[in-house]
Amino acid sequence: MTDLQCILCQNHDVHVNETIPTKQLVDLYRRRAGVDVSRFFKGPSIMYCICGTCGLGFYWPQAVGDGRFYDDLQEYEGYYIPEKEEFKIAAKFITSGDNVLEVGSGEGLFTGYIQCKSYTGLEFSEKAIEKARRKGITLLNESLEEHARMNSEKYDVVCYFQVLEHVPEPGKFIKDSLACLKKGGKLIIAVPSEDSFIRNAINFYLNMPPHHCSRWTDHTLTKVAELNKLSILQIFHENLLSLHRPFYFKTSINSYLRSKFNRSYRAVDNDLLATSLYALSVLAAPVRSLFSPTAERITGQGVTVVYEK
């Protein structure tokens, strides 16, 4: 237990799970994605912490990516997937009479999945705003905090997809979302699921700073309802995307091999044995996939939660 405060529930029941040298993270991003992230780290290490009260996993001190960082990642093949199962799930809870707010809307692709009375998107990327404008979608370049001050209880639905894990203060972010939402309205959130196979992924830099600030389990998402007096209408885990099958098999094999060598989980692990086990996993993954039917139900990386205020 430390003097740290949870960034979601504000409790001090926080435990340091792992200390990660920032040099290793910088090297990892440079090797895997060709992106320099050194400017985001102010000290020699960061801590991966877990809150004993709400279960949120988060990094401290915070290191949050900026616009240039995300523009650089856009160049990485496979970073952005336009077809999202979470869009289809969310669309089922939106009617033609709803006023909808999407936070972190990108270029407004979600509008292609819904019929609603009105749609408002909040987005900081000028490139995304311009792309949306060319498609006839108007987005606002303003923060959720600013928008909430001027739009109290205006919307029937507030949603954000793969956004919350990038936010340095998710507790406040959720409260600002709810300030915009009518009583009886729906808050729809999609995040990477720490209950999926990605919790075992070693050197998975996209699940660490400055890309992700936090990690979310079903337990934590349920605590969000308790903290904010919400009802949960649905928690839905997506199917494994075909694009992610090689990653799934590689991670599963690596986790098995590490257990045989009594190697506990570490977010960053690049010594000789870890590197050798990873190389074996990469070689074995295509063979393992041959014995797994493509129709097999494997839980994917994302989870979508629908709350009611």
N, C-alpha and C positions, 0 to 999 in steps of 0.2 A: 504493500500500500504506500502511496506517495501523497504529496501535497497537491498533485495535479487535480484539475476539475474536469469532469466529463463534458465534452462539447455538445452533448445531446441533453442529458438530464441534469447537469450541473452538480452531480454528487461527487464526493472526493474519494469514493471507494474505487480507486483506479490502480491497477497493477501493471507494471512494466513487463511485457511478455518477451521483448527482444530489443537489443540496442544494435542499430545498424550504422556502420561507418558510412558517412556521406560520400566519401571517395569511391566506395564500392558501388553506390547507387549511380553516381556520375559516370563511372566507367561502364556500368550496365546499360544505361541509356545511350551512351556513345556507341557501344559495340552493336547493340541490338537494333536501335532505331536511327542512329546517326544524328542524334539531337544532343546539344550541349545544355545541361540543366544546372551547371555549377553555380549560376547566379542566384538560384533559389535557396541555397543552403548557407546558413550563417555560422554554423559550428561544425565540429569534427564528426558529430553523430546525431542521429534522431532516434527516438524511442517508438516502438510499436506498443501501444497500451490497450488494455481491455477494461471496461467499466464493469465492476462487480454488481452494480445495480441494474443497469439496462442491457448490458452485454455488448454495447457498441465497441468495435475495434477502431482505434484512431491513432494517428501519428502525431508526435510532439517533439520539438516545436513544429508548428505548421509550416509547410512549404507548398504554396499554391501556384499553379501554372498561370501564365498570362496569355494574352492574345497571340503573341508571336510564337509561344510554345505550341499552342494548339494549331496554328497555321503550319508549323513545321511538321507536326504529327499527321496532318491531313495528307502529306506526301507519302506516308507510309502505307503500303498496299494492305488492304483489309482492315484499316483502322475504322472506317465508317461503313456501316451496313444499312442501306436505305430501307430494305424490307425488314420490318420489325414486328415480331409476334405481339409485343406489348401494345402496339398501336391497335391491333385487331381486338385484343382483350378490352382495352380502354373504350374503344368505339361502341362496344355493346352497352355501356352504361351512359351513353350520351344520346339525347333525343333532339328532335328538330326544334324544340322550343327552348333549348338551353343556351345560356351565355357562357362561353368557354374561355378560360385563361390558360395558356400554356407558357411555362417559364423555361427559358433556355430552349427556344423553339427551333434553333437552327434556321433552315430556309423555309420552314413551315410545311414540311412533308406530311405531318399529321393531319393537315386539313384535307388531304386526299382520302382519308379514311372515315370522315365524319360528315354528318348533316346537322347543322345547328343554327340557332337564331343569330348568334354573333360569335366571332372568334377574335381574340386578342393574343398576340404573341410578344413575349419579351425576349430580346436578344441583344448581346453586346457586339457580336461580330458584324462589322460593316459589310464584309463580303457576303455573309449569309443574308443580311437585310437587303442588299442589292439583288441577289438571286431571287429572293422572295418577291421583291417589287416587280421584277420582270415577269413573274407569274401572276401578278395581280393580287398578291398577299401583302398587306401592310403590317409591319412589325414595329414595335417601339424599342428604342435604345434607351432603356432605363432599368434601374434595379427593382427587384421585387419590393424592397423596403420603401422606395419612393412611390411605387405604384399602389401599395397597400394604404399609404396615407391619404391618397386621393380617391380610392375606390373601395370604401368599406362595404363589405357584404354585398358586392355587386354581382358576383358570379354564381352560377349553378354548379359549375365544375371547374376545379383548378387542377392542373396536371403538370407533371414534369417527368421526363424519361431520361435515365442515365445522367442525371444532374446532381442529385443530392450527395453522391459520394465525392463530388468535386468541391463541395461547399465547406468553408472553414468553420462555420457556426450553424450546423444543421438544425439544432433546437430552435434558434431564432428564425431561421429560414422557414421552418414548418409553421411557426406561429404567425409569421407575416403572410404565409399562404392562407391560413385559416381566417385571418382578418379580412381577406378579400372574398371569402366564401359565405354564401347565405346559410342560414340555419336549415339543415336538411340537405345541404349541398354535398357534393362528392369531391374528395381529394384523392387523386390517383397518382401513385408513385411507382416508378420502376427503377430498380437498382441491381447491380451485380449481386448474386446470392452467395454469401459466405457458407451456405449450407450445400452448395454444389461442389463439384470437383476442383474448382479454382482455389479453394482453401488450402489445397495440398500443393499448389504450383510453386516451385522454387524459381527464384529469379524472374518472376512475372512482374516486370517493371511497370506495366500499365495498371497494376493494382497497388502501386506505391506512389509516394510523392515524387515529383510535383503533380502527377496525374490524378491519383486518388488520395483523398484526405481521410477516408473512413471505410470500414467494412461492415456489412449488414447481414444479420441472420434473421430468420423468422421470429425468433425470440425478441430481438431488438425491435423489429417492425411491429410486433404485438405491443411492446412497451410504449411505442409512439402513440398508440390508441389510448392506453391508460394515462399517459402524461398529458394528453390533450382532450380527454373526455370524448373520444370518438368511438364509433362502432365500426367493426370490420365486416365488410360485405363479402370480400373474397381475397384470398391469397393464391396466386397462380404462378407455378413454376413452368417456364417455357421448356419445350423440347430442345434437345441438343441439335444445333444447326449443323448441316453437313460440312460447312466451312470449318467448324470447330472440332470435328471428329478426330483429326490427327492430334490436336492439342490435348483432347480428352485421353486418348490412349497413351500418349507420351507421358502425361502427368500420372495416370494410374499406374503404369509400369514403373516409373521413377519412384513413386511412393512405396510400391511393393519392394523394390530393390533396396531403398533406404532403410526400410524396416528390417530387412535381413542383415544389414550391416549396423543395426542399432544406431542409425542416424536420425535424431529427432528433427522435427520440422524447423527450418530457418527460412525466413523470407529471402535472404541473400546468402548464397553458399557457393563459393567458387574455388575451394581447395581442390587438390588433385583427385581425391576419392569422389567428391561431389561431381566434378567435371566428367570423370570416367563413367559414373553411374548415369549421368545425363546422356552421354554419348551412346551408351547401351540402350537407353530408353528410346532414343531417336531411331536407332537401327531396328529395334524390336516392334515399334508401334505399327508399321505397315503390315507386319505379319499378324499381329494380334487383331488388327481390324478385319482381316480376312475371315475370322471366326466369329464375328459379331454381325448379325443381320442388320441391314440398314434400317429396317422397320422397328428394331428394338427400341423400347421406350427408355431413353437415357435423359436424365434431367440436365437441362442446359444451364448457361451462366446467369440468366436473368430471372428475376422475380418481380411480379406486379402485384401491388396491394391497392385495393379500393376501400377507402374509408368513407363514413358518413358523419357529417357534423351534427 
